[in-house]
């Protein structure tokens, strides 16, 4: 029997990609879609925001100060300009003694309403943390082993828990609050406390992390940060496996 009779039949050559008129049309169409898609979506979101602000602010502006009163068409963005000017003026007035006094009186009044007090205080703390520029909440990015061992998720690092919350943890290890954004909408996700030793902080901005999450890993913020991220994840996985192996008892030898 010839040994070559059992040899597998040679594979058919891989067909060359179709480069005809339809293939080139498809490539050009996809290229144009990739180029114009982000620009179109960005302009749509900006237009939606400007239109929404105009619809909210315009009813509070007297007819005598509206451009459409003297023009045959509505000027887009006029309500946004008025809103920016009004907020800036309000911030200027609040910075002096009289403005702070009025704000304190308003906060005291709101603080006496049981149903509104908790909502107002929570929203105030969130806005002060996000827009003050002094805090470090959600400005640091880290890795957490979630949802199962060997799987790593990007989280935004927040603040340590309060004394009341920290005292309820079963372990005495230091914990920290993190937010795990979901893809493709990073505004939704999971908030939880995790031991600080389980969080691997990486050199990545919150904006780059949001881009990476929204694109589901398609748009990479940069090669070097990703290499460091993968290296850190590999190091953490190796350390975890080494620690788990050290804790397991050695199997008994059969005599």
DRENPA-3360 file (N, C-alpha, C; in nm, 2 decimals, always signed):
BEGIN
1 = XXXXXXXX = +0.09/-0.12/+0.00/+0.00/+0.00/+0.00/+0.09/+0.12/+0.00 ~ +0.06/+0.21/-0.09/+0.14/+0.33/-0.10/+0.11/+0.43/+0.01 ~ +0.21/+0.47/+0.09/+0.17/+0.56/+0.20/+0.11/+0.69/+0.15 ~ +0.13/+0.73/+0.03/+0.08/+0.85/-0.02/-0.07/+0.85/-0.04 ~ -0.13/+0.72/-0.05/-0.27/+0.71/-0.07/-0.35/+0.76/+0.04 ~ -0.30/+0.75/+0.17/-0.37/+0.81/+0.28/-0.35/+0.95/+0.31 ~ -0.26/+1.01/+0.23/-0.23/+1.16/+0.25/-0.35/+1.24/+0.22 ~ -0.38/+1.34/+0.29/-0.50/+1.43/+0.27/-0.48/+1.50/+0.14;
9 = XXXXXXXX = -0.59/+1.53/+0.07/-0.59/+1.60/-0.05/-0.55/+1.74/-0.03 ~ -0.48/+1.80/-0.12/-0.43/+1.94/-0.10/-0.55/+2.03/-0.10 ~ -0.54/+2.13/-0.01/-0.64/+2.23/+0.00/-0.65/+2.32/-0.12 ~ -0.77/+2.36/-0.15/-0.79/+2.45/-0.26/-0.73/+2.59/-0.23 ~ -0.67/+2.65/-0.33/-0.61/+2.78/-0.31/-0.72/+2.88/-0.26 ~ -0.67/+2.97/-0.17/-0.77/+3.08/-0.12/-0.80/+3.17/-0.23 ~ -0.93/+3.19/-0.26/-0.97/+3.28/-0.37/-0.93/+3.42/-0.34 ~ -0.89/+3.49/-0.44/-0.85/+3.63/-0.42/-0.97/+3.72/-0.40;
17 = XXXXXXXX = -0.96/+3.82/-0.32/-1.07/+3.90/-0.29/-1.13/+3.97/-0.41 ~ -1.26/+3.98/-0.41/-1.33/+4.04/-0.53/-1.30/+4.19/-0.54 ~ -1.23/+4.22/-0.65/-1.19/+4.36/-0.67/-1.27/+4.42/-0.79 ~ -1.39/+4.37/-0.81/-1.46/+4.43/-0.92/-1.53/+4.56/-0.89 ~ -1.62/+4.60/-0.97/-1.69/+4.72/-0.95/-1.77/+4.73/-0.82 ~ -1.84/+4.62/-0.79/-1.92/+4.61/-0.67/-1.83/+4.61/-0.54 ~ -1.71/+4.54/-0.55/-1.62/+4.54/-0.44/-1.56/+4.68/-0.41 ~ -1.52/+4.75/-0.52/-1.47/+4.88/-0.50/-1.58/+4.98/-0.45;
25 = XXXXXXXX = -1.70/+4.97/-0.50/-1.81/+5.05/-0.45/-1.83/+5.03/-0.30 ~ -1.83/+4.90/-0.26/-1.84/+4.88/-0.12/-1.73/+4.94/-0.03 ~ -1.61/+4.92/-0.08/-1.50/+4.98/-0.01/-1.50/+5.13/+0.00 ~ -1.54/+5.19/-0.11/-1.55/+5.34/-0.10/-1.67/+5.38/-0.01 ~ -1.78/+5.31/-0.02/-1.89/+5.34/+0.07/-1.85/+5.33/+0.22 ~ -1.79/+5.22/+0.25/-1.75/+5.20/+0.39/-1.65/+5.31/+0.44 ~ -1.56/+5.34/+0.35/-1.46/+5.45/+0.38/-1.53/+5.58/+0.40 ~ -1.62/+5.62/+0.32/-1.70/+5.74/+0.34/-1.78/+5.74/+0.46;
33 = XXXXXXXX = -1.84/+5.62/+0.49/-1.92/+5.61/+0.62/-1.83/+5.63/+0.74 ~ -1.71/+5.57/+0.74/-1.62/+5.58/+0.85/-1.57/+5.73/+0.87 ~ -1.56/+5.80/+0.76/-1.51/+5.94/+0.77/-1.62/+6.03/+0.81 ~ -1.74/+6.02/+0.76/-1.85/+6.11/+0.78/-1.93/+6.07/+0.90 ~ -1.93/+5.94/+0.94/-2.02/+5.90/+1.05/-1.99/+5.97/+1.18 ~ -1.87/+5.97/+1.23/-1.84/+6.04/+1.36/-1.87/+6.19/+1.35 ~ -1.84/+6.25/+1.24/-1.87/+6.40/+1.22/-2.02/+6.42/+1.22 ~ -2.10/+6.34/+1.15/-2.24/+6.36/+1.15/-2.30/+6.34/+1.29;
41 = XXXXXXXX = -2.26/+6.24/+1.36/-2.32/+6.21/+1.49/-2.28/+6.32/+1.58 ~ -2.16/+6.37/+1.58/-2.12/+6.48/+1.66/-2.20/+6.61/+1.64 ~ -2.22/+6.64/+1.51/-2.30/+6.76/+1.48/-2.44/+6.74/+1.52 ~ -2.49/+6.62/+1.51/-2.63/+6.59/+1.55/-2.65/+6.61/+1.70 ~ -2.55/+6.56/+1.78/-2.56/+6.57/+1.92/-2.55/+6.72/+1.97 ~ -2.46/+6.79/+1.90/-2.44/+6.94/+1.93/-2.57/+7.01/+1.90 ~ -2.63/+6.98/+1.78/-2.75/+7.05/+1.74/-2.86/+7.01/+1.84 ~ -2.87/+6.89/+1.88/-2.98/+6.85/+1.97/-2.96/+6.92/+2.11;
49 = XXXXXXXX = -2.84/+6.94/+2.16/-2.82/+7.00/+2.28/-2.85/+7.15/+2.27 ~ -2.81/+7.22/+2.16/-2.84/+7.36/+2.15/-2.99/+7.38/+2.13 ~ -3.05/+7.30/+2.06/-3.20/+7.31/+2.04/-3.27/+7.29/+2.18 ~ -3.22/+7.19/+2.26/-3.28/+7.16/+2.39/-3.27/+7.28/+2.48 ~ -3.15/+7.34/+2.48/-3.13/+7.46/+2.57/-3.21/+7.57/+2.52 ~ -3.22/+7.59/+2.39/-3.30/+7.70/+2.34/-3.45/+7.69/+2.38 ~ -3.50/+7.56/+2.37/-3.64/+7.54/+2.41/-3.66/+7.56/+2.56 ~ -3.56/+7.54/+2.64/-3.58/+7.56/+2.79/-3.57/+7.71/+2.83;
57 = XXXXXXXX = -3.47/+7.78/+2.76/-3.45/+7.92/+2.80/-3.54/+8.02/+2.74 ~ -3.58/+7.99/+2.61/-3.66/+8.09/+2.53/-3.78/+8.13/+2.61 ~ -3.86/+8.05/+2.67/-3.98/+8.10/+2.74/-3.95/+8.20/+2.85 ~ -3.83/+8.20/+2.91/-3.80/+8.30/+3.01/-3.74/+8.43/+2.96 ~ -3.72/+8.44/+2.83/-3.67/+8.56/+2.77/-3.78/+8.64/+2.72 ~ -3.79/+8.77/+2.75/-3.90/+8.85/+2.70/-3.90/+8.86/+2.55 ~ -4.02/+8.89/+2.49/-4.03/+8.89/+2.34/-3.94/+9.01/+2.29 ~ -3.92/+9.11/+2.36/-3.85/+9.23/+2.31/-3.70/+9.19/+2.30;
65 = XXXXXXXX = -3.65/+9.09/+2.37/-3.51/+9.05/+2.36/-3.48/+8.93/+2.28 ~ -3.58/+8.88/+2.21/-3.56/+8.76/+2.12/-3.53/+8.81/+1.98 ~ -3.43/+8.74/+1.92/-3.39/+8.78/+1.78/-3.51/+8.76/+1.68 ~ -3.59/+8.65/+1.70/-3.69/+8.62/+1.61/-3.80/+8.73/+1.60 ~ -3.80/+8.81/+1.70/-3.90/+8.92/+1.70/-3.87/+9.02/+1.59 ~ -3.74/+9.04/+1.56/-3.70/+9.14/+1.46/-3.65/+9.07/+1.33 ~ -3.65/+8.93/+1.33/-3.60/+8.86/+1.21/-3.71/+8.76/+1.17 ~ -3.71/+8.72/+1.04/-3.81/+8.63/+1.00/-3.78/+8.48/+1.03;
73 = XXXXXXXX = -3.68/+8.46/+1.10/-3.64/+8.32/+1.14/-3.58/+8.32/+1.28 ~ -3.58/+8.20/+1.33/-3.53/+8.18/+1.47/-3.37/+8.16/+1.46 ~ -3.30/+8.23/+1.55/-3.16/+8.22/+1.55/-3.12/+8.11/+1.65 ~ -3.06/+8.00/+1.60/-3.02/+7.89/+1.69/-2.91/+7.93/+1.77 ~ -2.91/+7.88/+1.90/-2.80/+7.91/+1.99/-2.82/+8.03/+2.07 ~ -2.92/+8.11/+2.05/-2.94/+8.23/+2.13/-2.98/+8.19/+2.27 ~ -3.06/+8.09/+2.29/-3.09/+8.05/+2.43/-2.96/+7.99/+2.50 ~ -2.87/+7.93/+2.43/-2.75/+7.88/+2.49/-2.66/+8.00/+2.54;
81 = XXXXXXXX = -2.66/+8.10/+2.45/-2.58/+8.22/+2.49/-2.63/+8.28/+2.62 ~ -2.77/+8.30/+2.62/-2.83/+8.36/+2.74/-2.81/+8.27/+2.86 ~ -2.81/+8.14/+2.85/-2.79/+8.05/+2.96/-2.65/+8.06/+3.01 ~ -2.55/+8.07/+2.92/-2.41/+8.08/+2.96/-2.39/+8.21/+3.04 ~ -2.45/+8.32/+2.98/-2.43/+8.45/+3.04/-2.50/+8.46/+3.18 ~ -2.62/+8.39/+3.19/-2.69/+8.40/+3.32/-2.62/+8.31/+3.42 ~ -2.56/+8.20/+3.38/-2.49/+8.12/+3.48/-2.36/+8.19/+3.53 ~ -2.29/+8.25/+3.43/-2.17/+8.33/+3.47/-2.21/+8.44/+3.56;
89 = XXXXXXXX = -2.32/+8.52/+3.53/-2.36/+8.63/+3.62/-2.40/+8.57/+3.76 ~ -2.47/+8.46/+3.76/-2.50/+8.40/+3.89/-2.38/+8.36/+3.97 ~ -2.28/+8.30/+3.90/-2.16/+8.27/+3.97/-2.09/+8.39/+4.03 ~ -2.09/+8.50/+3.95/-2.02/+8.62/+4.00/-2.09/+8.68/+4.12 ~ -2.23/+8.68/+4.11/-2.30/+8.73/+4.23/-2.29/+8.64/+4.35 ~ -2.28/+8.51/+4.33/-2.26/+8.42/+4.44/-2.13/+8.43/+4.51 ~ -2.03/+8.48/+4.44/-1.89/+8.49/+4.49/-1.88/+8.60/+4.60 ~ -1.97/+8.70/+4.60/-1.96/+8.80/+4.70/-2.04/+8.77/+4.83;
97 = XXXXXXXX = -2.03/+8.85/+4.92/-2.10/+8.82/+5.05/-2.25/+8.81/+5.04 ~ -2.31/+8.91/+4.97/-2.46/+8.91/+4.96/-2.50/+8.78/+4.88 ~ -2.43/+8.74/+4.78/-2.47/+8.62/+4.71/-2.46/+8.50/+4.79 ~ -2.35/+8.48/+4.87/-2.33/+8.37/+4.96/-2.44/+8.36/+5.06 ~ -2.48/+8.48/+5.11/-2.59/+8.48/+5.21/-2.72/+8.43/+5.16 ~ -2.75/+8.48/+5.03/-2.87/+8.43/+4.97/-2.87/+8.28/+4.94 ~ -2.75/+8.23/+4.90/-2.74/+8.09/+4.88/-2.76/+8.01/+5.00 ~ -2.70/+8.06/+5.11/-2.71/+7.99/+5.24/-2.86/+7.99/+5.29;
105 = XXXXXXXX = -2.93/+8.10/+5.27/-3.07/+8.10/+5.30/-3.15/+8.00/+5.22 ~ -3.12/+8.00/+5.09/-3.19/+7.90/+5.00/-3.16/+7.76/+5.04 ~ -3.04/+7.73/+5.08/-3.00/+7.59/+5.12/-3.07/+7.56/+5.25 ~ -3.07/+7.65/+5.34/-3.14/+7.63/+5.47/-3.29/+7.60/+5.45 ~ -3.35/+7.67/+5.35/-3.49/+7.65/+5.33/-3.51/+7.51/+5.26 ~ -3.43/+7.47/+5.17/-3.44/+7.34/+5.10/-3.41/+7.23/+5.20 ~ -3.31/+7.26/+5.29/-3.28/+7.15/+5.38/-3.38/+7.12/+5.48 ~ -3.49/+7.20/+5.49/-3.60/+7.17/+5.59/-3.71/+7.09/+5.52;
113 = XXXXXXXX = -3.70/+7.06/+5.39/-3.80/+6.98/+5.32/-3.75/+6.84/+5.32 ~ -3.82/+6.75/+5.39/-3.77/+6.61/+5.40/-3.75/+6.54/+5.27 ~ -3.84/+6.55/+5.18/-3.83/+6.48/+5.05/-3.73/+6.54/+4.96 ~ -3.70/+6.66/+4.97/-3.61/+6.73/+4.87/-3.47/+6.74/+4.93 ~ -3.46/+6.73/+5.06/-3.33/+6.75/+5.13/-3.22/+6.65/+5.08 ~ -3.26/+6.52/+5.08/-3.16/+6.42/+5.05/-3.12/+6.43/+4.90 ~ -3.22/+6.46/+4.81/-3.19/+6.47/+4.67/-3.10/+6.59/+4.64 ~ -3.13/+6.70/+4.71/-3.05/+6.82/+4.68/-2.90/+6.80/+4.73;
121 = XXXXXXXX = -2.89/+6.75/+4.85/-2.75/+6.73/+4.90/-2.67/+6.63/+4.82 ~ -2.74/+6.52/+4.77/-2.66/+6.43/+4.69/-2.62/+6.49/+4.56 ~ -2.71/+6.56/+4.49/-2.68/+6.63/+4.37/-2.57/+6.74/+4.38 ~ -2.58/+6.81/+4.49/-2.48/+6.91/+4.52/-2.34/+6.85/+4.54 ~ -2.33/+6.74/+4.61/-2.20/+6.68/+4.63/-2.15/+6.63/+4.49 ~ -2.24/+6.57/+4.41/-2.19/+6.52/+4.28/-2.14/+6.63/+4.19 ~ -2.21/+6.74/+4.19/-2.17/+6.86/+4.10/-2.04/+6.92/+4.15 ~ -2.03/+6.93/+4.28/-1.91/+6.99/+4.34/-1.79/+6.90/+4.31;
129 = XXXXXXXX = -1.81/+6.77/+4.31/-1.70/+6.68/+4.29/-1.66/+6.68/+4.14 ~ -1.76/+6.68/+4.05/-1.73/+6.67/+3.91/-1.68/+6.80/+3.85 ~ -1.73/+6.91/+3.89/-1.70/+7.04/+3.83/-1.61/+7.13/+3.91 ~ -1.58/+7.10/+4.03/-1.49/+7.19/+4.11/-1.35/+7.18/+4.06 ~ -1.30/+7.07/+4.00/-1.17/+7.05/+3.95/-1.07/+7.03/+4.06 ~ -1.11/+7.01/+4.19/-1.02/+6.99/+4.30/-1.02/+6.85/+4.34 ~ -1.12/+6.77/+4.32/-1.13/+6.63/+4.36/-1.07/+6.54/+4.26 ~ -1.04/+6.42/+4.30/-0.98/+6.32/+4.21/-1.08/+6.21/+4.17;
137 = XXXXXXXX = -1.21/+6.23/+4.20/-1.31/+6.13/+4.17/-1.32/+6.11/+4.02 ~ -1.32/+5.99/+3.98/-1.35/+5.95/+3.84/-1.24/+6.01/+3.75 ~ -1.13/+6.05/+3.80/-1.02/+6.10/+3.72/-0.91/+6.00/+3.71 ~ -0.92/+5.89/+3.78/-0.82/+5.78/+3.78/-0.89/+5.66/+3.72 ~ -0.82/+5.58/+3.65/-0.87/+5.46/+3.58/-0.79/+5.34/+3.64 ~ -0.87/+5.23/+3.65/-0.80/+5.11/+3.71/-0.86/+4.99/+3.65 ~ -0.81/+4.87/+3.68/-0.85/+4.74/+3.64/-0.90/+4.66/+3.76 ~ -1.01/+4.60/+3.74/-1.07/+4.51/+3.85/-1.10/+4.38/+3.79;
145 = XXXXXXXX = -1.08/+4.27/+3.86/-1.11/+4.13/+3.81/-1.26/+4.11/+3.83 ~ -1.33/+4.13/+3.72/-1.48/+4.13/+3.72/-1.52/+4.10/+3.58 ~ -1.62/+4.02/+3.55/-1.72/+3.96/+3.65/-1.68/+3.82/+3.70 ~ -1.57/+3.76/+3.65/-1.52/+3.63/+3.70/-1.37/+3.63/+3.70 ~ -1.31/+3.54/+3.77/-1.16/+3.53/+3.77/-1.10/+3.52/+3.63 ~ -1.00/+3.59/+3.60/-0.94/+3.59/+3.47/-1.00/+3.69/+3.37 ~ -1.11/+3.76/+3.41/-1.17/+3.86/+3.32/-1.15/+4.00/+3.39 ~ -1.10/+4.09/+3.31/-1.06/+4.22/+3.37/-1.15/+4.33/+3.31;
153 = XXXXXXXX = -1.20/+4.42/+3.39/-1.28/+4.53/+3.35/-1.22/+4.66/+3.39 ~ -1.24/+4.76/+3.30/-1.20/+4.90/+3.33/-1.29/+4.97/+3.42 ~ -1.24/+5.03/+3.53/-1.33/+5.10/+3.62/-1.27/+5.24/+3.64 ~ -1.36/+5.33/+3.69/-1.32/+5.47/+3.73/-1.31/+5.47/+3.88 ~ -1.20/+5.51/+3.93/-1.18/+5.51/+4.07/-1.24/+5.63/+4.14 ~ -1.31/+5.62/+4.25/-1.38/+5.73/+4.32/-1.30/+5.75/+4.45 ~ -1.38/+5.76/+4.56/-1.33/+5.79/+4.69/-1.34/+5.68/+4.78 ~ -1.26/+5.67/+4.89/-1.28/+5.57/+4.99/-1.41/+5.59/+5.06;
161 = XXXXXXXX = -1.47/+5.48/+5.12/-1.60/+5.49/+5.18/-1.59/+5.57/+5.31 ~ -1.71/+5.61/+5.36/-1.71/+5.68/+5.48/-1.68/+5.59/+5.60 ~ -1.67/+5.64/+5.72/-1.63/+5.56/+5.83/-1.75/+5.47/+5.87 ~ -1.87/+5.51/+5.85/-1.98/+5.43/+5.88/-1.99/+5.31/+5.79 ~ -1.96/+5.33/+5.66/-1.97/+5.22/+5.57/-1.85/+5.13/+5.58 ~ -1.73/+5.19/+5.60/-1.61/+5.11/+5.61/-1.61/+5.02/+5.74 ~ -1.68/+5.06/+5.84/-1.69/+4.98/+5.96/-1.77/+4.85/+5.95 ~ -1.86/+4.85/+5.84/-1.95/+4.74/+5.82/-1.89/+4.63/+5.74;
169 = XXXXXXXX = -1.77/+4.65/+5.67/-1.71/+4.55/+5.59/-1.66/+4.44/+5.68 ~ -1.68/+4.31/+5.64/-1.63/+4.20/+5.73/-1.48/+4.20/+5.74 ~ -1.41/+4.24/+5.64/-1.26/+4.24/+5.65/-1.21/+4.38/+5.68 ~ -1.10/+4.38/+5.75/-1.04/+4.51/+5.79/-0.96/+4.57/+5.69 ~ -0.96/+4.52/+5.56/-0.88/+4.57/+5.46/-0.94/+4.70/+5.40 ~ -0.85/+4.79/+5.36/-0.90/+4.92/+5.31/-0.97/+4.90/+5.18 ~ -1.09/+4.96/+5.16/-1.17/+4.95/+5.04/-1.17/+5.09/+4.97 ~ -1.22/+5.09/+4.85/-1.23/+5.21/+4.77/-1.35/+5.19/+4.68;
177 = XXXXXXXX = -1.42/+5.30/+4.65/-1.54/+5.30/+4.56/-1.49/+5.31/+4.41 ~ -1.55/+5.23/+4.33/-1.52/+5.23/+4.19/-1.66/+5.23/+4.11 ~ -1.65/+5.28/+3.99/-1.76/+5.28/+3.90/-1.72/+5.20/+3.77 ~ -1.80/+5.10/+3.73/-1.77/+5.02/+3.62/-1.87/+5.06/+3.51 ~ -1.82/+5.13/+3.41/-1.91/+5.17/+3.30/-1.94/+5.06/+3.21 ~ -2.06/+5.06/+3.15/-2.11/+4.96/+3.05/-2.08/+5.00/+2.91 ~ -2.07/+4.91/+2.82/-2.05/+4.94/+2.68/-2.18/+4.91/+2.60 ~ -2.22/+5.00/+2.51/-2.15/+5.11/+2.46/-2.19/+5.25/+2.53;
185 = XXXXXXXX = -2.27/+5.24/+2.63/-2.31/+5.36/+2.70/-2.24/+5.37/+2.83 ~ -2.13/+5.45/+2.84/-2.06/+5.45/+2.97/-2.13/+5.53/+3.08 ~ -2.24/+5.59/+3.05/-2.31/+5.66/+3.16/-2.39/+5.57/+3.25 ~ -2.40/+5.44/+3.21/-2.47/+5.34/+3.29/-2.36/+5.24/+3.33 ~ -2.38/+5.17/+3.45/-2.29/+5.08/+3.49/-2.31/+5.03/+3.63 ~ -2.21/+4.99/+3.70/-2.22/+4.93/+3.83/-2.13/+5.01/+3.93 ~ -2.18/+5.04/+4.04/-2.10/+5.10/+4.15/-2.09/+5.01/+4.27 ~ -1.96/+4.99/+4.31/-1.94/+4.89/+4.42/-1.81/+4.93/+4.49;
193 = XXXXXXXX = -1.80/+4.88/+4.61/-1.67/+4.89/+4.69/-1.59/+4.77/+4.67 ~ -1.46/+4.79/+4.65/-1.37/+4.68/+4.63/-1.24/+4.70/+4.71 ~ -1.18/+4.60/+4.76/-1.05/+4.62/+4.84/-0.95/+4.69/+4.75 ~ -0.88/+4.78/+4.81/-0.79/+4.87/+4.74/-0.68/+4.79/+4.67 ~ -0.64/+4.68/+4.74/-0.53/+4.60/+4.68/-0.58/+4.52/+4.56 ~ -0.71/+4.51/+4.53/-0.76/+4.44/+4.41/-0.77/+4.53/+4.29 ~ -0.75/+4.66/+4.31/-0.76/+4.76/+4.20/-0.62/+4.79/+4.15 ~ -0.60/+4.77/+4.02/-0.47/+4.80/+3.95/-0.49/+4.93/+3.88;
201 = XXXXXXXX = -0.43/+5.04/+3.93/-0.44/+5.17/+3.86/-0.35/+5.17/+3.74 ~ -0.40/+5.22/+3.63/-0.33/+5.23/+3.51/-0.32/+5.38/+3.46 ~ -0.22/+5.40/+3.37/-0.20/+5.53/+3.32/-0.28/+5.56/+3.20 ~ -0.41/+5.60/+3.23/-0.50/+5.62/+3.12/-0.60/+5.73/+3.17 ~ -0.63/+5.82/+3.08/-0.73/+5.93/+3.12/-0.87/+5.88/+3.12 ~ -0.96/+5.94/+3.19/-1.10/+5.90/+3.19/-1.16/+5.92/+3.05 ~ -1.11/+6.02/+2.97/-1.17/+6.03/+2.84/-1.13/+5.91/+2.75 ~ -1.00/+5.87/+2.76/-0.96/+5.76/+2.68/-1.03/+5.63/+2.72;
209 = XXXXXXXX = -1.05/+5.61/+2.85/-1.13/+5.50/+2.90/-1.27/+5.50/+2.85 ~ -1.33/+5.61/+2.84/-1.47/+5.62/+2.79/-1.47/+5.59/+2.64 ~ -1.37/+5.64/+2.57/-1.37/+5.61/+2.42/-1.35/+5.46/+2.40 ~ -1.26/+5.40/+2.48/-1.24/+5.25/+2.47/-1.37/+5.17/+2.50 ~ -1.44/+5.22/+2.60/-1.56/+5.14/+2.64/-1.67/+5.17/+2.54 ~ -1.69/+5.29/+2.49/-1.80/+5.32/+2.40/-1.78/+5.24/+2.26 ~ -1.65/+5.23/+2.22/-1.63/+5.15/+2.10/-1.61/+5.00/+2.12 ~ -1.63/+4.95/+2.24/-1.61/+4.81/+2.27/-1.48/+4.76/+2.23;
217 = XXXXXXXX = -1.37/+4.84/+2.25/-1.24/+4.80/+2.22/-1.19/+4.82/+2.08 ~ -1.28/+4.87/+1.99/-1.25/+4.89/+1.85/-1.15/+5.01/+1.84 ~ -1.18/+5.12/+1.90/-1.10/+5.24/+1.90/-1.01/+5.24/+2.02 ~ -0.88/+5.22/+1.99/-0.78/+5.21/+2.10/-0.72/+5.35/+2.12 ~ -0.71/+5.40/+2.25/-0.66/+5.53/+2.27/-0.51/+5.54/+2.24 ~ -0.44/+5.43/+2.24/-0.30/+5.44/+2.21/-0.23/+5.30/+2.23 ~ -0.12/+5.28/+2.16/-0.06/+5.15/+2.17/+0.01/+5.13/+2.30 ~ +0.08/+5.23/+2.35/+0.16/+5.22/+2.47/+0.07/+5.20/+2.59;
225 = XXXXXXXX = -0.03/+5.27/+2.61/-0.12/+5.24/+2.73/-0.18/+5.11/+2.72 ~ -0.22/+5.06/+2.60/-0.28/+4.93/+2.60/-0.18/+4.82/+2.63 ~ -0.05/+4.84/+2.59/+0.05/+4.74/+2.62/+0.07/+4.73/+2.77 ~ +0.07/+4.85/+2.83/+0.09/+4.85/+2.98/-0.03/+4.79/+3.05 ~ -0.15/+4.82/+2.99/-0.27/+4.76/+3.05/-0.27/+4.61/+3.04 ~ -0.23/+4.55/+2.92/-0.22/+4.41/+2.91/-0.11/+4.35/+3.00 ~ +0.00/+4.42/+3.01/+0.11/+4.37/+3.09/+0.07/+4.37/+3.24 ~ +0.00/+4.47/+3.28/-0.05/+4.48/+3.42/-0.15/+4.37/+3.45;
233 = XXXXXXXX = -0.24/+4.35/+3.36/-0.34/+4.24/+3.37/-0.27/+4.10/+3.38 ~ -0.17/+4.08/+3.29/-0.10/+3.96/+3.30/-0.02/+3.94/+3.43 ~ +0.04/+4.04/+3.47/+0.11/+4.03/+3.60/+0.02/+4.01/+3.72 ~ -0.10/+4.07/+3.71/-0.20/+4.05/+3.82/-0.25/+3.90/+3.82 ~ -0.27/+3.85/+3.69/-0.32/+3.72/+3.68/-0.22/+3.62/+3.73 ~ -0.09/+3.64/+3.69/+0.02/+3.55/+3.74/+0.03/+3.55/+3.89 ~ +0.02/+3.67/+3.95/+0.03/+3.68/+4.09/-0.09/+3.61/+4.16 ~ -0.21/+3.63/+4.10/-0.32/+3.56/+4.16/-0.31/+3.41/+4.16;
241 = XXXXXXXX = -0.26/+3.36/+4.04/-0.24/+3.21/+4.03/-0.13/+3.16/+4.12 ~ -0.03/+3.24/+4.14/+0.08/+3.20/+4.23/+0.03/+3.20/+4.37 ~ -0.05/+3.30/+4.41/-0.10/+3.30/+4.55/-0.20/+3.19/+4.57 ~ -0.28/+3.16/+4.48/-0.38/+3.05/+4.50/-0.31/+2.92/+4.50 ~ -0.20/+2.90/+4.42/-0.13/+2.78/+4.42/-0.05/+2.76/+4.55 ~ -0.01/+2.87/+4.61/+0.07/+2.86/+4.73/-0.02/+2.82/+4.85 ~ -0.15/+2.86/+4.84/-0.24/+2.83/+4.95/-0.29/+2.68/+4.94 ~ -0.29/+2.62/+4.83/-0.34/+2.48/+4.81/-0.24/+2.38/+4.87;
249 = XXXXXXX = -0.29/+2.29/+4.95/-0.20/+2.19/+5.01/-0.15/+2.09/+4.90 ~ -0.03/+2.05/+4.93/+0.04/+1.95/+4.83/-0.03/+1.82/+4.84 ~ -0.05/+1.75/+4.73/-0.12/+1.62/+4.73/-0.03/+1.52/+4.79 ~ -0.09/+1.43/+4.87/-0.02/+1.32/+4.94/+0.04/+1.22/+4.84 ~ +0.16/+1.18/+4.86/+0.23/+1.09/+4.78/+0.19/+0.95/+4.81 ~ +0.16/+0.87/+4.70/+0.12/+0.73/+4.72/+0.25/+0.65/+4.75 ~ +0.24/+0.56/+4.85/+0.35/+0.48/+4.89/+0.36/+0.36/+4.80;
% end
